[in-house]
Amino acid sequence: MSQKRYLLTPGPTPVPPEVLAAMAEPVIHHRSPDFKDVFNGAVERLQQVFRTRNDVLVFTSSGTGAFESSVVNLLSPGEPVVVVSHGEFGTRWQKLAAAFGCEVVALDYAWGAQPRAEDVARVLSESGARVALLVHSETSTGVVSDIRSLVEACNDAGVISVVDAISSLGAVPLETDDWGVDVVVTGSQKALMTPPGLAFASISERAWARSQEATLPRFYWDWANARKNQAKGSTPFTPATSLVVALNAALELILAEGLESAHARHVALGRACRAGAKAMGLELYSPDNDGAAVLTGILTPEGIDAVALRLALRDRYGITIAGGHGDIAGRLFRIGHIGYVDIFDITTALGAVELQLVEMGTTVQRGAGGAAALAAYAAAV
Ligand SMILES: *Cc1c(COP(=O)(O)O)cnc(C)c1O
């Protein structure tokens, strides 16, 4: 028997069979009525998932591409931009803005910290920046920031907020219009249950106005060109048409479940995973609260190499979980619970970790993790 595969990382995430089947449909032309209908449907559904009436632009790229589009459309060379970092992705956006010659005003926190609105307000007023780059769910640590309060600080200062919601949109609440978020960026391969390759940005009127004055060069990422083409039901360049067909199928599933139900499911899965890990005697790295609904970061017992654990799970059981970064790489592993994930994915992951930890010489009470995860899940739903 070929080895069964389990993809339990916080991106890419597993894809439902209906979505995979949609990927396998014959290729259609991107300037045809067939495509136009699917594309318009997908954009309309994206607006529902983004909770916005703003334009949502579709790019064929990973999430980073759509984030880069925000930088080149909103900023000018040498312009100050506040970039908040509390983990790997905030640091990536600092490097991105620096690569385009912007003056990065870094607001740095320790990995795993929660950014604070008063700090954002202070740095905004000191720097005179007109744009701020923020991360909603910091996937490297599992921290979901209180993005509503950070965006409020931006709005109070008249500053445009760009929010990396790549691992959060669809998993945890994000009210683009109600909270006044100017730009929300996400990708197809996380909570949107679609293979990697598409990325999206919603853009407020204020951000559109800013983009007309900003002078960084842009071509592939030109928002105005994308908007002009989307008005005709297409894109400026050949999009990943099969992914758009798949996305449309995935969005139908998400909206049929209902966003609130999806959010509640993610909370229940987070509780289950944390309860299971703790019952196994493991220490959590990600926060132990319902905010951490995207992934659970867990530390291996002292003396157990997290990389060796992960590779063994992959090679012996076909289970892929995520590792850690930097000085914590030897201890941290992360189990994703975003998108097409249910409680049995969690018990599978915990069960496999248990098997392998015992194999590696740790004392773990057999079955304790799975039992606790199931109990926490049952209590949550
Ligand atoms: C996955 C992820 C990204 C990177 O997206 P790519 O699609 O790999 O470019 C950026 N930010 C966060 C928070 C992510 O989780």
The ligand as an SDF file (V2000), in Angstrom:
LIG
                    3D

 15 15  0  0  0  0  0  0  0  0999 V2000
    1.8110   31.7060    4.8830 C   0  0  0  0  0  0  0  0  0  0  0  0
    2.0070   33.1010    5.3450 C   0  0  0  0  0  0  0  0  0  0  0  0
    2.6280   34.0570    4.5410 C   0  0  0  0  0  0  0  0  0  0  0  0
    3.3490   33.7240    3.2780 C   0  0  0  0  0  0  0  0  0  0  0  0
    2.5930   33.4790    2.2630 O   0  0  0  0  0  0  0  0  0  0  0  0
    3.1900   32.8720    0.9040 P   0  0  0  0  0  0  0  0  0  0  0  0
    1.9100   32.4190    0.3040 O   0  0  0  0  0  0  0  0  0  0  0  0
    4.1190   31.7440    1.2600 O   0  0  0  0  0  0  0  0  0  0  0  0
    3.8420   33.9560    0.1890 O   0  0  0  0  0  0  0  0  0  0  0  0
    2.6960   35.3580    4.9890 C   0  0  0  0  0  0  0  0  0  0  0  0
    2.1910   35.7010    6.1750 N   0  0  0  0  0  0  0  0  0  0  0  0
    1.6070   34.8070    6.9890 C   0  0  0  0  0  0  0  0  0  0  0  0
    1.0830   35.2600    8.3020 C   0  0  0  0  0  0  0  0  0  0  0  0
    1.5020   33.4780    6.5940 C   0  0  0  0  0  0  0  0  0  0  0  0
    0.9290   32.5870    7.4020 O   0  0  0  0  0  0  0  0  0  0  0  0
  1  2  1  0
  2  3  1  0
  2 14  2  0
  3  4  1  0
  3 10  2  0
  4  5  1  0
  5  6  1  0
  6  7  2  0
  6  8  1  0
  6  9  1  0
 10 11  1  0
 11 12  2  0
 12 13  1  0
 12 14  1  0
 14 15  1  0
M  END
$$$$
